[in-house]
Amino acid sequence: MDNPFSLSGKAILVTGASSGIGRQTCISISKMGGRVIATGRNEERLNGTLSMLAGNDHKLVRAELTDTNDMEALSGAVQGLNGIVHCAGIGKYIPSKFYKKEDLRRFNEINYEAPILLTSILLRKKKIIDNSSIIFISSIMSETGITGGGLYAGTKGALVAITRVIALELAAKKIRVNCISPALVKTPLIDHDEFRKEMETNLEKHPLGLGYPVDIANCCVFMLSDASKWITGTNLIIDGGYSAQ
Ligand SMILES: NC(=O)c1ccc[n+]([C@@H]2O[C@H](COP(=O)([O-])OP(=O)(O)OC[C@H]3O[C@@H](n4cnc5c(N)ncnc54)[C@H](OP(=O)(O)O)[C@@H]3O)[C@@H](O)[C@H]2O)c1
């Protein structure tokens, strides 16, 4: 029997592939038979990801996604994509009275503009084939508030909004476009001093405990596979029960 969750024969571009959710997504895609094009900034950690992949024929492309030239070079280095997982992103807690233009720009540049512009360039250059699946990693903060998370939440909410529009535009080509919105997942993004107290406080708010990168990667596999071929324009929340309360 055919496995509807198989990624065999599919070429998938993953941003943020050098760390956390992106790295695990590459690993999970490769285990399901997919071919990975992994991109990030840190070449050493990208090579670390490559060494963890099942099978061969995978590829690395180093790119700073806020740099237009790097983005053009990345789009030139790929072809025949069956899927994209936009994982690259940054996070920081900043109370509203301390918002600065530079912070707003920085959040927008990487969390919102980069995935949207990269998608647009790839579409324009016809690098994404029909029946593909595009995934934006948003956040539970697109739906629920947390003090200090405003600048981050704004970018993640914007992703959810534009996803619906791009999904409608690409439906004729059967290209599906969805967001995945995790609550707290144990990755380097949150596993440092600034977030440690926040993590401890938040632990009890996750009835199933904190998430692991593989919890998100498994949902990406589903969303990339033919098993999800009737799902588009959605925001799939994966939060260990965080928003059920
Ligand atoms: N962890 C969580 O609790 C959580 C919850 C909800 C949503 N998310 C979202 O999930 C995604 C992945 O997060 P994570 O926890 O896996 O974070 P992470 O471990 O810190 O990884 C972030 C990735 O983004 C890449 N990146 C950052 N800035 C970049 C830039 N300017 N150009 C190119 N790549 C850049 C990093 O590349 P280099 O390492 O090469 O610099 C790294 O691979 C993010 O969008 C985040 O907002 C995370």
PDBQT file of the ligand as one rigid body, heavy atoms in Angstrom, charges set to zero:
ROOT
HETATM    1  N1  LIG A 301      11.331  27.470  19.904  1.00  0.00    +0.000 N 
HETATM    2  C1  LIG A 301      10.107  27.901  20.140  1.00  0.00    +0.000 C 
HETATM    3  O1  LIG A 301       9.610  27.860  21.287  1.00  0.00    +0.000 OA
HETATM    4  C2  LIG A 301       9.255  28.417  19.022  1.00  0.00    +0.000 A 
HETATM    5  C3  LIG A 301       7.881  28.584  19.263  1.00  0.00    +0.000 A 
HETATM    6  C4  LIG A 301       7.067  29.071  18.241  1.00  0.00    +0.000 A 
HETATM    7  C5  LIG A 301       7.612  29.379  17.020  1.00  0.00    +0.000 A 
HETATM    8  N2  LIG A 301       8.952  29.222  16.818  1.00  0.00    +0.000 N 
HETATM    9  C6  LIG A 301       9.483  29.583  15.500  1.00  0.00    +0.000 C 
HETATM   10  O2  LIG A 301      10.117  28.472  14.934  1.00  0.00    +0.000 OA
HETATM   11  C7  LIG A 301      11.162  28.917  14.052  1.00  0.00    +0.000 C 
HETATM   12  C8  LIG A 301      12.437  28.173  14.403  1.00  0.00    +0.000 C 
HETATM   13  O3  LIG A 301      12.776  28.500  15.741  1.00  0.00    +0.000 OA
HETATM   14  P1  LIG A 301      13.840  27.672  16.591  1.00  0.00    +0.000 P 
HETATM   15  O4  LIG A 301      13.295  27.616  17.957  1.00  0.00    +0.000 OA
HETATM   16  O5  LIG A 301      14.212  26.445  15.885  1.00  0.00    +0.000 OA
HETATM   17  O6  LIG A 301      15.058  28.729  16.590  1.00  0.00    +0.000 OA
HETATM   18  P2  LIG A 301      16.637  28.546  16.547  1.00  0.00    +0.000 P 
HETATM   19  O7  LIG A 301      17.043  27.230  17.070  1.00  0.00    +0.000 OA
HETATM   20  O8  LIG A 301      17.179  29.779  17.171  1.00  0.00    +0.000 OA
HETATM   21  O9  LIG A 301      16.945  28.591  14.969  1.00  0.00    +0.000 OA
HETATM   22  C9  LIG A 301      16.743  29.773  14.248  1.00  0.00    +0.000 C 
HETATM   23  C10 LIG A 301      17.217  29.549  12.840  1.00  0.00    +0.000 C 
HETATM   24  O10 LIG A 301      16.961  30.725  12.082  1.00  0.00    +0.000 OA
HETATM   25  C11 LIG A 301      18.112  31.046  11.325  1.00  0.00    +0.000 C 
HETATM   26  N3  LIG A 301      18.195  32.488  11.110  1.00  0.00    +0.000 N 
HETATM   27  C12 LIG A 301      18.018  33.484  12.017  1.00  0.00    +0.000 A 
HETATM   28  N4  LIG A 301      18.233  34.671  11.447  1.00  0.00    +0.000 NA
HETATM   29  C13 LIG A 301      18.543  34.426  10.150  1.00  0.00    +0.000 A 
HETATM   30  C14 LIG A 301      18.874  35.250   9.042  1.00  0.00    +0.000 A 
HETATM   31  N5  LIG A 301      18.937  36.596   9.145  1.00  0.00    +0.000 N 
HETATM   32  N6  LIG A 301      19.157  34.664   7.841  1.00  0.00    +0.000 NA
HETATM   33  C15 LIG A 301      19.110  33.326   7.715  1.00  0.00    +0.000 A 
HETATM   34  N7  LIG A 301      18.793  32.485   8.733  1.00  0.00    +0.000 NA
HETATM   35  C16 LIG A 301      18.532  33.034   9.931  1.00  0.00    +0.000 A 
HETATM   36  C17 LIG A 301      19.268  30.569  12.189  1.00  0.00    +0.000 C 
HETATM   37  O11 LIG A 301      20.402  30.413  11.344  1.00  0.00    +0.000 OA
HETATM   38  P3  LIG A 301      21.937  30.456  11.917  1.00  0.00    +0.000 P 
HETATM   39  O12 LIG A 301      21.941  29.595  13.144  1.00  0.00    +0.000 OA
HETATM   40  O13 LIG A 301      22.708  29.831  10.814  1.00  0.00    +0.000 OA
HETATM   41  O14 LIG A 301      22.241  31.861  12.208  1.00  0.00    +0.000 OA
HETATM   42  C18 LIG A 301      18.716  29.269  12.737  1.00  0.00    +0.000 C 
HETATM   43  O15 LIG A 301      18.920  28.214  11.825  1.00  0.00    +0.000 OA
HETATM   44  C19 LIG A 301      11.246  30.428  14.228  1.00  0.00    +0.000 C 
HETATM   45  O16 LIG A 301      10.561  31.057  13.181  1.00  0.00    +0.000 OA
HETATM   46  C20 LIG A 301      10.532  30.683  15.547  1.00  0.00    +0.000 C 
HETATM   47  O17 LIG A 301       9.944  31.955  15.607  1.00  0.00    +0.000 OA
HETATM   48  C21 LIG A 301       9.781  28.744  17.777  1.00  0.00    +0.000 A 
ENDROOT
TORSDOF 0
